[in-house]
Amino acid sequence: MEPNEIADLIARIEEQERRLVLPRFDNDDAWRLGLALVELARERSAAVTVDIRRNGQQLFHYALPGTSADNDAWIARKTRTVDRFGNSSFLVGLRAAAKGRTFEDSSRLDPDTYAAHGGAFPITVLDVGVVGTVAVSGLPQAEDHALVIAALERHLAV
């Protein structure tokens, strides 16, 4: 990816993080968001695993057919990245790439514990801040990220 493409993508994801702020987020919201993600995945014939957490507690988890335990491991690593940096796992990786480095080199974090690949996004509540994560694994990273964004947009539109 060219530097200008990376910069444009970073700006787009930063805008998504500013825009996709929820008025509240409780267990029922997690359920509805999770169902929206599963529905979108089925519409797109996407074999993904979906995971939603608030303050470290898993509130929703579903693995569509065609997924495996590897997807759970990817979700755990991407979610830890969001928890640590407060930003989308995709954005964290792109920011490293914009500096000509890999996330692994720039962060010096264990790649078996953290992954800065698309698919985990912060759940942000208005006037509160980041309270959790919504994550997907099973597609190429940009598609994982796009699926999460589409579900958050659908959730906010309701």
C-alpha positions in Angstrom: 0.0 0.0 0.0 1.3 3.4 -0.9 1.9 6.1 1.8 -0.9 8.3 0.5 -3.3 5.3 0.6 -2.3 4.5 4.2 -2.8 8.2 5.2 -6.3 8.3 3.6 -7.2 5.0 5.3 -6.0 6.3 8.7 -8.1 9.5 8.2 -11.1 7.4 7.3 -10.8 5.1 10.4 -10.2 8.1 12.7 -13.4 9.6 11.4 -15.2 6.3 12.0 -14.0 6.3 15.6 -15.2 9.9 16.1 -18.6 9.2 14.5 -19.5 5.7 15.8 -20.2 6.7 19.4 -23.1 5.0 21.2 -25.5 6.9 23.5 -25.2 3.9 25.9 -24.1 0.3 25.9 -25.6 -2.4 28.0 -26.0 -6.2 27.7 -29.1 -5.9 25.5 -27.2 -3.5 23.2 -24.4 -6.1 23.0 -27.0 -8.7 22.0 -28.6 -6.5 19.3 -25.2 -5.5 17.9 -24.0 -9.1 17.9 -27.2 -10.3 16.1 -26.7 -7.5 13.5 -23.1 -8.6 12.9 -24.2 -12.3 12.5 -27.0 -11.2 10.1 -24.6 -9.1 8.0 -22.1 -12.0 7.9 -24.8 -14.4 6.7 -26.0 -11.9 4.1 -22.4 -11.7 2.8 -21.8 -15.5 3.2 -18.9 -14.6 5.5 -17.5 -17.3 7.7 -16.6 -15.2 10.8 -16.5 -15.3 14.5 -18.1 -12.4 16.3 -17.1 -11.2 19.8 -18.4 -8.3 21.9 -17.0 -7.3 25.3 -17.7 -4.6 27.9 -15.0 -3.9 30.5 -13.4 -7.2 29.7 -16.6 -9.2 30.1 -17.7 -11.2 27.1 -21.3 -10.3 26.4 -21.7 -11.9 22.9 -19.8 -14.6 21.0 -20.8 -16.5 18.0 -18.9 -18.6 15.4 -20.5 -19.0 12.1 -19.9 -22.3 10.2 -16.5 -22.4 8.5 -14.6 -20.8 11.5 -12.3 -22.4 13.9 -10.5 -21.8 17.3 -7.9 -19.9 15.3 -10.5 -17.1 14.9 -11.0 -17.0 18.6 -7.3 -16.5 19.1 -7.2 -13.7 16.5 -10.1 -12.0 18.3 -8.3 -12.2 21.6 -5.1 -10.7 20.1 -7.0 -7.9 18.3 -9.1 -7.1 21.3 -6.1 -6.8 23.5 -4.7 -4.3 21.0 -7.9 -2.1 21.2 -7.9 -2.4 25.0 -4.2 -1.3 25.2 -4.3 1.5 22.6 -8.0 2.6 22.7 -8.2 2.6 19.0 -9.3 0.2 16.3 -6.8 -2.7 15.8 -6.7 -1.8 12.1 -5.8 1.9 12.9 -3.0 0.8 15.2 -1.4 -1.3 12.5 -1.8 1.4 9.9 -0.2 4.0 12.1 2.9 1.7 12.4 2.9 1.2 8.6 2.7 4.9 8.0 6.0 5.2 9.9 7.5 2.5 7.7 7.5 -0.1 10.5 5.5 -3.1 11.5 3.4 -3.0 14.6 5.5 -5.8 16.1 8.7 -3.8 15.7 7.3 -0.5 16.7 5.3 -1.7 19.8 7.8 -4.3 21.0 4.7 -6.3 22.2 4.4 -10.1 22.0 2.7 -10.9 18.6 1.3 -14.0 20.3 -0.6 -11.7 22.6 -1.4 -8.6 20.4 -2.4 -8.2 16.8 -2.8 -4.9 15.0 -4.9 -6.3 12.1 -8.4 -5.1 11.1 -11.4 -6.5 12.9 -11.6 -5.1 16.4 -13.1 -1.7 17.1 -13.6 0.2 20.3 -17.1 0.5 21.7 -17.3 4.2 22.8 -20.1 5.6 24.8 -20.9 9.3 24.6 -19.5 11.3 27.6 -17.9 8.1 29.0 -15.3 6.9 26.5 -14.1 3.5 25.4 -16.0 0.8 27.4 -15.4 -2.3 25.3 -14.7 -3.9 22.0 -16.6 -5.4 19.1 -14.5 -7.8 17.0 -14.7 -10.1 14.0 -12.3 -12.6 12.6 -12.4 -14.7 9.5 -12.0 -12.4 6.5 -9.0 -10.3 5.2 -8.4 -7.5 7.7 -10.0 -4.7 5.7 -13.2 -6.8 5.3 -13.3 -7.7 9.0 -13.0 -4.0 9.8 -15.7 -3.1 7.2 -18.1 -5.7 8.6 -17.8 -4.2 12.1 -18.3 -0.7 10.8 -21.4 -1.7 8.8 -22.9 -3.4 11.9 -22.2 -0.4 14.2 -23.8 1.9 11.6 -26.9 -0.3 11.4 -27.0 -0.5 15.2 -26.9 3.3 15.5 -29.6 3.8 12.8 -32.1 1.8 14.9 
